[in-house]
Amino acid sequence: ESGRWPINKPGSPVWFGSDGLFVEWPGAHAGVLEHFDALGMRGLPRSSVTLAEVLGKADLLIRAESGLWVRDVLLPTREGGPHERRTTAFRFVDPTVLLGHTVI
């Protein structure tokens, strides 16, 4: 909602398309912790691996073929350009978990 991570913009960790909702991970980990710390939430795992496991075990993530909660993805490095970078990301079971009703 804040616009801090616009969807499908180079440099943002959030990508949504016909193949699902992806969040770059562990790239977005520090930002997630900052957000929840600012909200005063306590008890969030500080480890990116532990947080991935919690989200996965809660059936929010689709496990990669490798068995890990993150998968390799290619993200554009600039708008409309052919340049890509390889990174890892979560794939969410249901985009509405993060995006709410705006995707329906």
N, C-alpha and C positions, 0 to 999 in steps of 0.2 A: 503494500500500500504506500510506503514512503517513496517509492521510486528509486531507492538505493540500488536495486538490482533489476533494471529493466529486462523484460523478457526478449530473448533472441537478438541481443545487441552485443557486438564484440566487446569483450572485457567483462561482461556480466556472467555470473555462474549459472544462470537460469535459462534453460532452453526448452521450448515446447513446440512439438510438431505432430504430424500424423503418427509417428512411432512412439509418442509418449512425452512425459515430462522428465527432464533430466536436470540435475543440479551437480555442478562440478564439485567433486569431493576427493581429497580433503581441501581443495582450493577454497571452498566457501566456509570451512570450519571456523576460522577466526571470526568472520563476520557473523556467523550464527551465534557464537558465544557472546560477542559484543551486544548483539540484539537482545538476547535473553538476560544478560547481566543488567542492561539498561532498564529492563522491565522489572528487575528485582527478583527474578526467578532463581530459586535455589535447587540444588540437587542434579543439575544437568551434568552428564559425564563430560569431563574436560578432555578426554582422549578422543581423537577423531575415529579411531578404530572401535572404541567402546560405543560411541554414539551411533556409528553405522550398525553395529550389532544390535543395539536396542531398537533402532528403526526397522531393521530387517526382521527381527524376531516379533515385532508388533505387526507384521504383515503389511508394512507400508511400502516396502521396496521389492523389486523383482530381482531375484538372484541372477547373476551372470552365469554363462555356461561354465566358467572356471570354478563356480561355487562361491565366489566372493560377492559381496554386496555392491562393489563398484565394478564398472566395466570400462574398457577403452572406448573413447569417443574422439571424433575429429570436430573441432570447433573453428569457425572462421575467425581470422585475425582482423578483418576489416569488412565493412559493409559492401556487399556486392562483389567482393573480390575472391579470387581463387585461392588465396593463401589460407592455409589451415594449420592448426597445431593439435598435436595428440595430447590428450589428458585423460583423466578418469572421472567418472560421474556415477551418481545414483540414478536409477530409473524407478520412478514411483509407480505403484500399482494403479493409483487413481489420482489424476491431476488435481482434482478438487480438494485434496488434502492441503495443498499449498495455495492453489489459485481460487478456491471457493467456487461459487456458482458462475463466475465470469466465463468459464470455458464451456459451459453446457449450451 
